[in-house]
Structure formats: structure tokens, C-alpha cells
Amino acid sequence: MAQGTDALVSLRGLTVDFDTGKRIVRALHGIDLEVRRGEALGLVGESGCGKSITWLAALGLLGGRARIGGEVRLGGRNLVSAPVTDLEKVRGRRIAMIFQDPSSSLNPVHRIGRQLGEALRLHRGLQGRAADAEARRLLDRVGIADAGRRLGDFPHELSGGMNQRVMIAMALAGQPDLLVADEPTTALDATIQAQILELLAEIRRDTGMALVLISHDLGVVSENTERVCVMYAGRIVEDAPIDTVFDSPAHPYTRGLLAALPELEGPRRALVPIAGVVPEPSNLPPGCSFAPRCDRRIPACEAATPPAIPLAVDHRVACIRP
């Protein structure tokens, strides 16, 4: 995809190799992805497809055993080659990330107010009464009642949904240009899930912030994003506007994901699961990684990895039989 003038973050040929001690295993195979200013982008696929690793790599959060290649462009700067001091200025301030399990992201021995205050000090230089007032405002903003009292609570004193709201407040503390939400509602019940997603949509409307929503739930993505990238085995196999993906999916994997969704209207029908599982990064099949699970495979599918080809100006698919 050609880089547009409104591109906020641009990933080009992003690769990730892990040193296991015995061999080097490639987990990402050249990700090309662009997030535009104010855009809501969905990143979908089964567990193990590389959705979270993509953004952890972009922010330099994978640790010493990971070797990252390619480019992650933010404001003309390549974050892959940037020193840690520069990355620390980007994390939380330009790009913030929230995770599916807030209990593993919040420090259990520090009160909510202290953790919010630390984010405000690091990203905006606020301290003392100014930080306390802004922390209360952020908790009010994310729908937590009696914010002044809640600042004195520990994470275990709040419900899962409230802790997720605290994580969103911490992400907003730096007033980021992009929020990466990694399965933000997986551990929540349906009612709280809807509230969290509506909160994210409301914040986007008010601030113009871009959003990357990582999920395995196509239903959630369809209601909350404008464009979707489907990932499989460390590659993007389809990239298109959300309406295009639902109306005319081109990749067999995308069609398989949609066929496994239950329909709320119309006659009952049996769900059609995708046979098999996502292959391990250390044991990928030759050619197209999806070929062993694909009902449209031909011998040519095993000869080489298919490149992403344009079906339309805003629709790409990596398949020789789209």
C-alpha cells in the first residue's frame, strides 16, 4: 500500500525473529501496515497469528531475545533503529497500548492514584495538585463514579471492568495520537464489553485519536472499526474496508472466519469451523501457510508464499486464488 500523506504510523517489511537458544524462529514475515490519523483499524485472526507481536515489536517491548527488522515510521522517524530514550518518549505519549488483562498491567501494591499520577508526570510533567486534579478528571472521563475516593483504592478493590477503565484512563494520560487496544474486552461480560467499546468510540469522537483494535472477534471489529487487516501465521493475508470484508471477503481464511460466526437473523444453520490449527512459527508448511487448512488449495499453493496483490485501490489479498 502506498503511504498516504495522512499516515500516522507506517510499518514496512516488519519482521521479528526470536532466538530460542537452539535456533532462530521467525514470527513476523514482513508486515506492511499503515494507520491513518483518526482511523479505527481492526487486526483480526486466531491466537498465534502475530497480532499482538506486531505492536509489541513496533514499540520495542519484546525483550532481548527478539530481533526486529524493517521499519516503523512515526513522524518520519524509524522506531526500529531508535534508541531506548526516544522510544520512551513515544510509548504512552504518542502511542499508548492497553491489554486484555488489566490485572497483569496494574501494579497490585500501588494505589490507582499513584499509578495514574506516575503516567501524568512522565508524559505531561504534571505533579502535586495538578496531577491529582487531572487524575480525577480522567477517571470521570472513563465513567468511574466517585473518582476522588477511587484514586485511593488498590486494583484488587475494583472489578475487572473498572480496572479496564483505569487502564484506559492511564493510556489517555499522555494524550496519545494512537491507542492500541489488545483484546480489551475479552475478560469482561457482554454488558461491560459494550460499555468499554462505546467508551473507546466516544473518546475517539472527542479527541480525534486513532485506534487499532486487536481482536479475534469479527463481530466486535465490525461494529468499531472502519478497516480491517486479517492476519495468519505472521502475515497479513487481507486488508480492506470493513464493509468489503463482510460483503465480499477474498481470502479463504477470511471467509472461514466469517463462516464460523453465528447469524442472529434468518434460518438456523450449522457453523462451519476451519479445520486444523494455526501452525507453529517454527514449523510452517511450504508455500502458503494456510494451504493445509484451505478447501481451495492447488499444488501451486505449496510452491511459494503468495504476495499481497491489489484487488481494488483499498483492498489487498495474499492468495493466488482470491
VEXLUM-66176 format. One record per residue (C-alpha): x, y, z; chain. Coordinates in nm, 3 decimals, padded with zeros to 5 digits. Layout:
BEGIN
<node><x>X</x><y>Y</y><z>Z</z><c>A</c></node>
...
END
This chain:
BEGIN
<node><x>00.000</x><y>00.000</y><z>00.000</z><c>A</c></node>
<node><x>00.141</x><y>00.339</y><z>-00.088</z><c>A</c></node>
<node><x>00.199</x><y>00.563</y><z>00.208</z><c>A</c></node>
<node><x>-00.059</x><y>00.838</y><z>00.225</z><c>A</c></node>
<node><x>00.001</x><y>01.194</y><z>00.337</z><c>A</c></node>
<node><x>-00.230</x><y>01.135</y><z>00.635</z><c>A</c></node>
<node><x>-00.037</x><y>00.832</y><z>00.759</z><c>A</c></node>
<node><x>00.026</x><y>00.845</y><z>01.134</z><c>A</c></node>
<node><x>00.221</x><y>00.521</y><z>01.171</z><c>A</c></node>
<node><x>00.363</x><y>00.318</y><z>00.884</z><c>A</c></node>
<node><x>00.503</x><y>-00.036</y><z>00.915</z><c>A</c></node>
<node><x>00.715</x><y>-00.154</y><z>00.623</z><c>A</c></node>
<node><x>00.861</x><y>-00.503</y><z>00.596</z><c>A</c></node>
<node><x>00.840</x><y>-00.554</y><z>00.973</z><c>A</c></node>
<node><x>00.998</x><y>-00.885</y><z>01.078</z><c>A</c></node>
<node><x>01.052</x><y>-01.044</y><z>01.418</z><c>A</c></node>
<node><x>01.292</x><y>-01.331</y><z>01.485</z><c>A</c></node>
<node><x>01.319</x><y>-01.498</y><z>01.825</z><c>A</c></node>
<node><x>01.641</x><y>-01.656</y><z>01.945</z><c>A</c></node>
<node><x>01.530</x><y>-01.972</y><z>02.127</z><c>A</c></node>
<node><x>01.883</x><y>-02.067</y><z>02.222</z><c>A</c></node>
<node><x>01.888</x><y>-02.351</y><z>01.970</z><c>A</c></node>
<node><x>01.764</x><y>-02.179</y><z>01.657</z><c>A</c></node>
<node><x>01.625</x><y>-01.854</y><z>01.521</z><c>A</c></node>
<node><x>01.247</x><y>-01.866</y><z>01.468</z><c>A</c></node>
<node><x>01.071</x><y>-01.604</y><z>01.256</z><c>A</c></node>
<node><x>00.736</x><y>-01.493</y><z>01.399</z><c>A</c></node>
<node><x>00.655</x><y>-01.199</y><z>01.167</z><c>A</c></node>
<node><x>00.723</x><y>-01.221</y><z>00.793</z><c>A</c></node>
<node><x>00.736</x><y>-00.866</y><z>00.658</z><c>A</c></node>
<node><x>00.428</x><y>-00.678</y><z>00.783</z><c>A</c></node>
<node><x>00.318</x><y>-00.383</y><z>00.568</z><c>A</c></node>
<node><x>00.060</x><y>-00.177</y><z>00.752</z><c>A</c></node>
<node><x>-00.046</x><y>00.186</y><z>00.771</z><c>A</c></node>
<node><x>-00.261</x><y>00.360</y><z>01.031</z><c>A</c></node>
<node><x>-00.402</x><y>00.694</y><z>00.925</z><c>A</c></node>
<node><x>-00.476</x><y>00.985</y><z>01.155</z><c>A</c></node>
<node><x>-00.808</x><y>00.940</y><z>01.332</z><c>A</c></node>
<node><x>-00.864</x><y>00.597</y><z>01.176</z><c>A</c></node>
<node><x>-01.008</x><y>00.293</y><z>01.353</z><c>A</c></node>
<node><x>-00.829</x><y>-00.018</y><z>01.227</z><c>A</c></node>
<node><x>-00.912</x><y>-00.377</y><z>01.325</z><c>A</c></node>
<node><x>-00.649</x><y>-00.650</y><z>01.343</z><c>A</c></node>
<node><x>-00.808</x><y>-00.996</y><z>01.349</z><c>A</c></node>
<node><x>-00.708</x><y>-01.360</y><z>01.339</z><c>A</c></node>
<node><x>-00.682</x><y>-01.666</y><z>01.561</z><c>A</c></node>
<node><x>-00.448</x><y>-01.677</y><z>01.859</z><c>A</c></node>
<node><x>-00.089</x><y>-01.717</y><z>01.746</z><c>A</c></node>
<node><x>-00.128</x><y>-01.523</y><z>01.419</z><c>A</c></node>
<node><x>00.103</x><y>-01.239</y><z>01.529</z><c>A</c></node>
<node><x>-00.146</x><y>-00.962</y><z>01.609</z><c>A</c></node>
<node><x>-00.003</x><y>-00.858</y><z>01.946</z><c>A</c></node>
<node><x>00.360</x><y>-00.922</y><z>01.848</z><c>A</c></node>
<node><x>00.322</x><y>-00.672</y><z>01.564</z><c>A</c></node>
<node><x>00.260</x><y>-00.382</y><z>01.800</z><c>A</c></node>
<node><x>00.486</x><y>-00.501</y><z>02.079</z><c>A</c></node>
<node><x>00.764</x><y>-00.508</y><z>01.818</z><c>A</c></node>
<node><x>00.668</x><y>-00.163</y><z>01.689</z><c>A</c></node>
<node><x>00.707</x><y>-00.022</y><z>02.041</z><c>A</c></node>
<node><x>01.024</x><y>-00.217</y><z>02.124</z><c>A</c></node>
<node><x>00.860</x><y>-00.421</y><z>02.401</z><c>A</c></node>
<node><x>00.963</x><y>-00.775</y><z>02.304</z><c>A</c></node>
<node><x>01.283</x><y>-00.810</y><z>02.507</z><c>A</c></node>
<node><x>01.639</x><y>-00.904</y><z>02.429</z><c>A</c></node>
<node><x>01.573</x><y>-01.234</y><z>02.250</z><c>A</c></node>
<node><x>01.375</x><y>-01.063</y><z>01.975</z><c>A</c></node>
<node><x>01.544</x><y>-00.936</y><z>01.660</z><c>A</c></node>
<node><x>01.334</x><y>-00.677</y><z>01.481</z><c>A</c></node>
<node><x>01.379</x><y>-00.579</y><z>01.117</z><c>A</c></node>
<node><x>01.208</x><y>-00.347</y><z>00.874</z><c>A</c></node>
<node><x>01.069</x><y>-00.004</y><z>00.953</z><c>A</c></node>
<node><x>00.816</x><y>00.151</y><z>01.189</z><c>A</c></node>
<node><x>00.776</x><y>00.512</y><z>01.080</z><c>A</c></node>
<node><x>00.625</x><y>00.770</y><z>01.314</z><c>A</c></node>
<node><x>00.662</x><y>01.131</y><z>01.213</z><c>A</c></node>
<node><x>00.941</x><y>01.044</y><z>00.970</z><c>A</c></node>
<node><x>01.146</x><y>00.862</y><z>01.238</z><c>A</c></node>
<node><x>01.219</x><y>00.488</y><z>01.222</z><c>A</c></node>
<node><x>01.140</x><y>00.347</y><z>01.568</z><c>A</c></node>
<node><x>01.314</x><y>00.016</y><z>01.492</z><c>A</c></node>
<node><x>01.654</x><y>00.185</y><z>01.494</z><c>A</c></node>
<node><x>01.569</x><y>00.445</y><z>01.759</z><c>A</c></node>
<node><x>01.748</x><y>00.444</y><z>02.097</z><c>A</c></node>
<node><x>01.555</x><y>00.344</y><z>02.409</z><c>A</c></node>
<node><x>01.538</x><y>00.705</y><z>02.528</z><c>A</c></node>
<node><x>01.349</x><y>00.801</y><z>02.213</z><c>A</c></node>
<node><x>01.116</x><y>00.502</y><z>02.241</z><c>A</c></node>
<node><x>01.030</x><y>00.602</y><z>02.597</z><c>A</c></node>
<node><x>00.911</x><y>00.937</y><z>02.466</z><c>A</c></node>
<node><x>00.684</x><y>00.759</y><z>02.216</z><c>A</c></node>
<node><x>00.533</x><y>00.497</y><z>02.447</z><c>A</c></node>
<node><x>00.232</x><y>00.643</y><z>02.620</z><c>A</c></node>
<node><x>00.286</x><y>00.989</y><z>02.475</z><c>A</c></node>
<node><x>00.243</x><y>00.928</y><z>02.101</z><c>A</c></node>
<node><x>00.131</x><y>00.564</y><z>02.104</z><c>A</c></node>
<node><x>-00.042</x><y>00.407</y><z>02.405</z><c>A</c></node>
<node><x>-00.134</x><y>00.041</y><z>02.449</z><c>A</c></node>
<node><x>-00.388</x><y>-00.133</y><z>02.671</z><c>A</c></node>
<node><x>-00.405</x><y>-00.508</y><z>02.723</z><c>A</c></node>
<node><x>-00.677</x><y>-00.767</y><z>02.766</z><c>A</c></node>
<node><x>-00.589</x><y>-00.845</y><z>03.129</z><c>A</c></node>
<node><x>-00.571</x><y>-00.523</y><z>03.332</z><c>A</c></node>
<node><x>-00.477</x><y>-00.719</y><z>03.647</z><c>A</c></node>
<node><x>-00.141</x><y>-00.802</y><z>03.487</z><c>A</c></node>
<node><x>-00.080</x><y>-00.442</y><z>03.380</z><c>A</c></node>
<node><x>-00.167</x><y>-00.260</y><z>03.703</z><c>A</c></node>
<node><x>00.072</x><y>-00.283</y><z>03.996</z><c>A</c></node>
<node><x>-00.116</x><y>-00.461</y><z>04.278</z><c>A</c></node>
<node><x>00.082</x><y>-00.291</y><z>04.559</z><c>A</c></node>
<node><x>00.027</x><y>00.069</y><z>04.447</z><c>A</c></node>
<node><x>-00.293</x><y>00.269</y><z>04.467</z><c>A</c></node>
<node><x>-00.472</x><y>00.374</y><z>04.148</z><c>A</c></node>
<node><x>-00.396</x><y>00.740</y><z>04.209</z><c>A</c></node>
<node><x>-00.021</x><y>00.678</y><z>04.235</z><c>A</c></node>
<node><x>-00.015</x><y>00.482</y><z>03.910</z><c>A</c></node>
<node><x>-00.217</x><y>00.744</y><z>03.725</z><c>A</c></node>
<node><x>-00.001</x><y>01.017</y><z>03.875</z><c>A</c></node>
<node><x>00.314</x><y>00.846</y><z>03.750</z><c>A</c></node>
<node><x>00.177</x><y>00.839</y><z>03.394</z><c>A</c></node>
<node><x>00.085</x><y>01.207</y><z>03.415</z><c>A</c></node>
<node><x>00.430</x><y>01.301</y><z>03.548</z><c>A</c></node>
<node><x>00.616</x><y>01.102</y><z>03.283</z><c>A</c></node>
<node><x>00.412</x><y>01.207</y><z>02.983</z><c>A</c></node>
<node><x>00.290</x><y>01.557</y><z>03.069</z><c>A</c></node>
<node><x>00.510</x><y>01.677</y><z>03.355</z><c>A</c></node>
<node><x>00.217</x><y>01.718</y><z>03.596</z><c>A</c></node>
<node><x>00.278</x><y>01.685</y><z>03.971</z><c>A</c></node>
<node><x>00.108</x><y>01.760</y><z>04.301</z><c>A</c></node>
<node><x>-00.241</x><y>01.909</y><z>04.293</z><c>A</c></node>
<node><x>-00.238</x><y>01.946</y><z>03.915</z><c>A</c></node>
<node><x>-00.174</x><y>01.574</y><z>03.875</z><c>A</c></node>
<node><x>-00.442</x><y>01.486</y><z>04.133</z><c>A</c></node>
<node><x>-00.699</x><y>01.703</y><z>03.959</z><c>A</c></node>
<node><x>-00.617</x><y>01.557</y><z>03.618</z><c>A</c></node>
<node><x>-00.628</x><y>01.201</y><z>03.757</z><c>A</c></node>
<node><x>-00.979</x><y>01.265</y><z>03.892</z><c>A</c></node>
<node><x>-01.083</x><y>01.414</y><z>03.559</z><c>A</c></node>
<node><x>-00.955</x><y>01.109</y><z>03.371</z><c>A</c></node>
<node><x>-01.141</x><y>00.867</y><z>03.598</z><c>A</c></node>
<node><x>-01.458</x><y>01.074</y><z>03.550</z><c>A</c></node>
<node><x>-01.393</x><y>01.067</y><z>03.175</z><c>A</c></node>
<node><x>-01.386</x><y>00.687</y><z>03.164</z><c>A</c></node>
<node><x>-01.705</x><y>00.656</y><z>03.369</z><c>A</c></node>
<node><x>-01.577</x><y>00.571</y><z>03.717</z><c>A</c></node>
<node><x>-01.804</x><y>00.721</y><z>03.980</z><c>A</c></node>
<node><x>-01.668</x><y>00.887</y><z>04.296</z><c>A</c></node>
<node><x>-01.331</x><y>00.932</y><z>04.128</z><c>A</c></node>
<node><x>-01.169</x><y>01.111</y><z>04.422</z><c>A</c></node>
<node><x>-01.223</x><y>00.813</y><z>04.651</z><c>A</c></node>
<node><x>-01.128</x><y>00.557</y><z>04.386</z><c>A</c></node>
<node><x>-00.785</x><y>00.714</y><z>04.348</z><c>A</c></node>
<node><x>-00.707</x><y>00.574</y><z>04.693</z><c>A</c></node>
<node><x>-00.812</x><y>00.218</y><z>04.602</z><c>A</c></node>
<node><x>-00.585</x><y>-00.070</y><z>04.511</z><c>A</c></node>
<node><x>-00.653</x><y>-00.263</y><z>04.186</z><c>A</c></node>
<node><x>-00.792</x><y>-00.566</y><z>04.377</z><c>A</c></node>
<node><x>-01.065</x><y>-00.343</y><z>04.523</z><c>A</c></node>
<node><x>-01.207</x><y>-00.274</y><z>04.176</z><c>A</c></node>
<node><x>-01.396</x><y>-00.502</y><z>03.938</z><c>A</c></node>
<node><x>-01.245</x><y>-00.624</y><z>03.612</z><c>A</c></node>
<node><x>-01.444</x><y>-00.370</y><z>03.414</z><c>A</c></node>
<node><x>-01.338</x><y>-00.084</y><z>03.641</z><c>A</c></node>
<node><x>-00.973</x><y>-00.189</y><z>03.620</z><c>A</c></node>
<node><x>-01.001</x><y>-00.186</y><z>03.242</z><c>A</c></node>
<node><x>-01.141</x><y>00.168</y><z>03.264</z><c>A</c></node>
<node><x>-00.842</x><y>00.263</y><z>03.480</z><c>A</c></node>
<node><x>-00.610</x><y>00.121</y><z>03.212</z><c>A</c></node>
<node><x>-00.787</x><y>00.333</y><z>02.950</z><c>A</c></node>
<node><x>-00.750</x><y>00.639</y><z>03.174</z><c>A</c></node>
<node><x>-00.376</x><y>00.569</y><z>03.209</z><c>A</c></node>
<node><x>-00.349</x><y>00.533</y><z>02.831</z><c>A</c></node>
<node><x>-00.525</x><y>00.869</y><z>02.785</z><c>A</c></node>
<node><x>-00.298</x><y>01.037</y><z>03.040</z><c>A</c></node>
<node><x>-00.038</x><y>01.105</y><z>02.771</z><c>A</c></node>
<node><x>-00.297</x><y>01.234</y><z>02.521</z><c>A</c></node>
<node><x>-00.174</x><y>00.985</y><z>02.256</z><c>A</c></node>
<node><x>-00.224</x><y>01.012</y><z>01.882</z><c>A</c></node>
<node><x>-00.281</x><y>00.635</y><z>01.861</z><c>A</c></node>
<node><x>-00.430</x><y>00.387</y><z>02.107</z><c>A</c></node>
<node><x>-00.359</x><y>00.017</y><z>02.051</z><c>A</c></node>
<node><x>-00.627</x><y>-00.187</y><z>02.231</z><c>A</c></node>
<node><x>-00.517</x><y>-00.551</y><z>02.256</z><c>A</c></node>
<node><x>-00.828</x><y>-00.765</y><z>02.318</z><c>A</c></node>
<node><x>-00.956</x><y>-00.502</y><z>02.565</z><c>A</c></node>
<node><x>-01.287</x><y>-00.676</y><z>02.640</z><c>A</c></node>
<node><x>-01.202</x><y>-01.048</y><z>02.635</z><c>A</c></node>
<node><x>-01.220</x><y>-01.097</y><z>03.014</z><c>A</c></node>
<node><x>-01.540</x><y>-00.891</y><z>03.055</z><c>A</c></node>
<node><x>-01.907</x><y>-00.989</y><z>03.040</z><c>A</c></node>
<node><x>-02.118</x><y>-00.877</y><z>02.746</z><c>A</c></node>
<node><x>-02.269</x><y>-00.571</y><z>02.915</z><c>A</c></node>
<node><x>-01.934</x><y>-00.433</y><z>03.037</z><c>A</c></node>
<node><x>-01.778</x><y>-00.518</y><z>02.698</z><c>A</c></node>
<node><x>-02.034</x><y>-00.299</y><z>02.522</z><c>A</c></node>
<node><x>-01.972</x><y>-00.015</y><z>02.768</z><c>A</c></node>
<node><x>-01.593</x><y>-00.028</y><z>02.717</z><c>A</c></node>
<node><x>-01.626</x><y>-00.030</y><z>02.338</z><c>A</c></node>
<node><x>-01.870</x><y>00.261</y><z>02.346</z><c>A</c></node>
<node><x>-01.627</x><y>00.447</y><z>02.573</z><c>A</c></node>
<node><x>-01.344</x><y>00.400</y><z>02.322</z><c>A</c></node>
<node><x>-01.567</x><y>00.519</y><z>02.038</z><c>A</c></node>
<node><x>-01.672</x><y>00.826</y><z>02.237</z><c>A</c></node>
<node><x>-01.310</x><y>00.913</y><z>02.319</z><c>A</c></node>
<node><x>-01.219</x><y>00.884</y><z>01.951</z><c>A</c></node>
<node><x>-01.502</x><y>01.118</y><z>01.856</z><c>A</c></node>
<node><x>-01.396</x><y>01.375</y><z>02.116</z><c>A</c></node>
<node><x>-01.017</x><y>01.366</y><z>02.061</z><c>A</c></node>
<node><x>-00.961</x><y>01.252</y><z>01.702</z><c>A</c></node>
<node><x>-00.735</x><y>00.975</y><z>01.832</z><c>A</c></node>
<node><x>-00.658</x><y>00.682</y><z>01.600</z><c>A</c></node>
<node><x>-00.738</x><y>00.331</y><z>01.725</z><c>A</c></node>
<node><x>-00.601</x><y>-00.013</y><z>01.650</z><c>A</c></node>
<node><x>-00.838</x><y>-00.277</y><z>01.787</z><c>A</c></node>
<node><x>-00.677</x><y>-00.621</y><z>01.814</z><c>A</c></node>
<node><x>-00.936</x><y>-00.898</y><z>01.842</z><c>A</c></node>
<node><x>-01.032</x><y>-01.248</y><z>01.739</z><c>A</c></node>
<node><x>-01.397</x><y>-01.139</y><z>01.738</z><c>A</c></node>
<node><x>-01.505</x><y>-01.018</y><z>01.394</z><c>A</c></node>
<node><x>-01.836</x><y>-00.900</y><z>01.536</z><c>A</c></node>
<node><x>-01.662</x><y>-00.659</y><z>01.774</z><c>A</c></node>
<node><x>-01.434</x><y>-00.537</y><z>01.495</z><c>A</c></node>
<node><x>-01.724</x><y>-00.484</y><z>01.251</z><c>A</c></node>
<node><x>-01.902</x><y>-00.250</y><z>01.494</z><c>A</c></node>
<node><x>-01.599</x><y>-00.047</y><z>01.599</z><c>A</c></node>
<node><x>-01.358</x><y>-00.009</y><z>01.306</z><c>A</c></node>
<node><x>-01.351</x><y>00.126</y><z>00.951</z><c>A</c></node>
<node><x>-01.082</x><y>-00.100</y><z>00.807</z><c>A</c></node>
<node><x>-00.956</x><y>-00.447</y><z>00.894</z><c>A</c></node>
<node><x>-00.636</x><y>-00.643</y><z>00.843</z><c>A</c></node>
<node><x>-00.666</x><y>-01.021</y><z>00.868</z><c>A</c></node>
<node><x>-00.352</x><y>-01.193</y><z>00.995</z><c>A</c></node>
<node><x>-00.244</x><y>-01.554</y><z>00.964</z><c>A</c></node>
<node><x>00.086</x><y>-01.716</y><z>01.068</z><c>A</c></node>
<node><x>00.275</x><y>-01.389</y><z>01.095</z><c>A</c></node>
<node><x>00.148</x><y>-01.234</y><z>00.772</z><c>A</c></node>
<node><x>-00.135</x><y>-01.003</y><z>00.667</z><c>A</c></node>
<node><x>-00.347</x><y>-01.205</y><z>00.425</z><c>A</c></node>
<node><x>-00.622</x><y>-00.949</y><z>00.361</z><c>A</c></node>
<node><x>-00.651</x><y>-00.573</y><z>00.409</z><c>A</c></node>
<node><x>-00.976</x><y>-00.396</y><z>00.320</z><c>A</c></node>
<node><x>-01.255</x><y>-00.165</y><z>00.443</z><c>A</c></node>
<node><x>-01.474</x><y>-00.343</y><z>00.695</z><c>A</c></node>
<node><x>-01.780</x><y>-00.345</y><z>00.465</z><c>A</c></node>
<node><x>-01.577</x><y>-00.507</y><z>00.187</z><c>A</c></node>
<node><x>-01.454</x><y>-00.782</y><z>00.417</z><c>A</c></node>
<node><x>-01.808</x><y>-00.873</y><z>00.524</z><c>A</c></node>
<node><x>-01.973</x><y>-00.831</y><z>00.183</z><c>A</c></node>
<node><x>-01.706</x><y>-00.985</y><z>-00.041</z><c>A</c></node>
<node><x>-01.421</x><y>-01.150</y><z>00.151</z><c>A</c></node>
<node><x>-01.147</x><y>-01.258</y><z>-00.088</z><c>A</c></node>
<node><x>-00.909</x><y>-01.477</y><z>00.114</z><c>A</c></node>
<node><x>-01.024</x><y>-01.830</y><z>00.206</z><c>A</c></node>
<node><x>-00.912</x><y>-01.770</y><z>00.565</z><c>A</c></node>
<node><x>-01.128</x><y>-01.458</y><z>00.593</z><c>A</c></node>
<node><x>-01.424</x><y>-01.649</y><z>00.451</z><c>A</c></node>
<node><x>-01.358</x><y>-01.926</y><z>00.702</z><c>A</c></node>
<node><x>-01.362</x><y>-01.682</y><z>00.994</z><c>A</c></node>
<node><x>-01.694</x><y>-01.537</y><z>00.874</z><c>A</c></node>
<node><x>-01.847</x><y>-01.882</y><z>00.819</z><c>A</c></node>
<node><x>-01.778</x><y>-01.966</y><z>01.183</z><c>A</c></node>
<node><x>-01.986</x><y>-01.669</y><z>01.305</z><c>A</c></node>
<node><x>-02.346</x><y>-01.739</y><z>01.416</z><c>A</c></node>
<node><x>-02.619</x><y>-01.536</y><z>01.247</z><c>A</c></node>
<node><x>-02.876</x><y>-01.355</y><z>01.460</z><c>A</c></node>
<node><x>-03.137</x><y>-01.347</y><z>01.184</z><c>A</c></node>
<node><x>-03.261</x><y>-01.599</y><z>00.929</z><c>A</c></node>
<node><x>-03.287</x><y>-01.979</y><z>00.950</z><c>A</c></node>
<node><x>-03.062</x><y>-02.181</y><z>01.174</z><c>A</c></node>
<node><x>-02.756</x><y>-02.327</y><z>01.011</z><c>A</c></node>
<node><x>-02.462</x><y>-02.531</y><z>01.123</z><c>A</c></node>
<node><x>-02.146</x><y>-02.333</y><z>01.191</z><c>A</c></node>
<node><x>-01.855</x><y>-02.431</y><z>00.970</z><c>A</c></node>
<node><x>-01.528</x><y>-02.434</y><z>01.166</z><c>A</c></node>
<node><x>-01.189</x><y>-02.408</y><z>00.996</z><c>A</c></node>
<node><x>-01.023</x><y>-02.747</y><z>01.017</z><c>A</c></node>
<node><x>-00.685</x><y>-02.767</y><z>01.188</z><c>A</c></node>
<node><x>-00.493</x><y>-02.507</y><z>01.387</z><c>A</c></node>
<node><x>-00.253</x><y>-02.220</y><z>01.322</z><c>A</c></node>
<node><x>00.091</x><y>-02.374</y><z>01.262</z><c>A</c></node>
<node><x>00.378</x><y>-02.306</y><z>01.500</z><c>A</c></node>
<node><x>00.620</x><y>-02.039</y><z>01.372</z><c>A</c></node>
<node><x>00.899</x><y>-02.297</y><z>01.388</z><c>A</c></node>
<node><x>00.708</x><y>-02.545</y><z>01.171</z><c>A</c></node>
<node><x>00.540</x><y>-02.355</y><z>00.889</z><c>A</c></node>
<node><x>00.433</x><y>-02.553</y><z>00.582</z><c>A</c></node>
<node><x>00.594</x><y>-02.472</y><z>00.247</z><c>A</c></node>
<node><x>00.433</x><y>-02.204</y><z>00.032</z><c>A</c></node>
<node><x>00.111</x><y>-02.056</y><z>00.165</z><c>A</c></node>
<node><x>00.088</x><y>-02.118</y><z>00.540</z><c>A</c></node>
<node><x>-00.291</x><y>-02.156</y><z>00.517</z><c>A</c></node>
<node><x>-00.280</x><y>-02.416</y><z>00.239</z><c>A</c></node>
<node><x>-00.311</x><y>-02.726</y><z>00.466</z><c>A</c></node>
<node><x>-00.641</x><y>-02.588</y><z>00.603</z><c>A</c></node>
<node><x>-00.773</x><y>-02.443</y><z>00.275</z><c>A</c></node>
<node><x>-01.051</x><y>-02.606</y><z>00.071</z><c>A</c></node>
<node><x>-00.933</x><y>-02.420</y><z>-00.243</z><c>A</c></node>
<node><x>-00.570</x><y>-02.526</y><z>-00.237</z><c>A</c></node>
<node><x>-00.396</x><y>-02.646</y><z>-00.550</z><c>A</c></node>
<node><x>-00.037</x><y>-02.773</y><z>-00.592</z><c>A</c></node>
<node><x>00.082</x><y>-02.422</y><z>-00.678</z><c>A</c></node>
<node><x>-00.017</x><y>-02.306</y><z>-00.329</z><c>A</c></node>
<node><x>00.269</x><y>-02.508</y><z>-00.182</z><c>A</c></node>
<node><x>00.528</x><y>-02.379</y><z>-00.430</z><c>A</c></node>
<node><x>00.578</x><y>-02.025</y><z>-00.293</z><c>A</c></node>
<node><x>00.437</x><y>-01.778</y><z>-00.044</z><c>A</c></node>
<node><x>00.177</x><y>-01.568</y><z>-00.230</z><c>A</c></node>
<node><x>00.246</x><y>-01.192</y><z>-00.233</z><c>A</c></node>
<node><x>-00.022</x><y>-00.939</y><z>-00.147</z><c>A</c></node>
<node><x>-00.196</x><y>-00.826</y><z>-00.466</z><c>A</c></node>
<node><x>-00.441</x><y>-00.536</y><z>-00.507</z><c>A</c></node>
<node><x>-00.800</x><y>-00.625</y><z>-00.590</z><c>A</c></node>
<node><x>-00.903</x><y>-00.260</y><z>-00.563</z><c>A</c></node>
<node><x>-00.746</x><y>00.067</y><z>-00.454</z><c>A</c></node>
<node><x>-00.809</x><y>-00.013</y><z>-00.087</z><c>A</c></node>
<node><x>-00.825</x><y>-00.395</y><z>-00.096</z><c>A</c></node>
<node><x>-00.523</x><y>-00.628</y><z>-00.087</z><c>A</c></node>
<node><x>-00.515</x><y>-01.007</y><z>-00.056</z><c>A</c></node>
<node><x>-00.230</x><y>-01.258</y><z>-00.036</z><c>A</c></node>
<node><x>-00.376</x><y>-01.553</y><z>-00.227</z><c>A</c></node>
<node><x>-00.323</x><y>-01.699</y><z>-00.575</z><c>A</c></node>
<node><x>-00.693</x><y>-01.793</y><z>-00.594</z><c>A</c></node>
<node><x>-00.879</x><y>-01.499</y><z>-00.433</z><c>A</c></node>
END
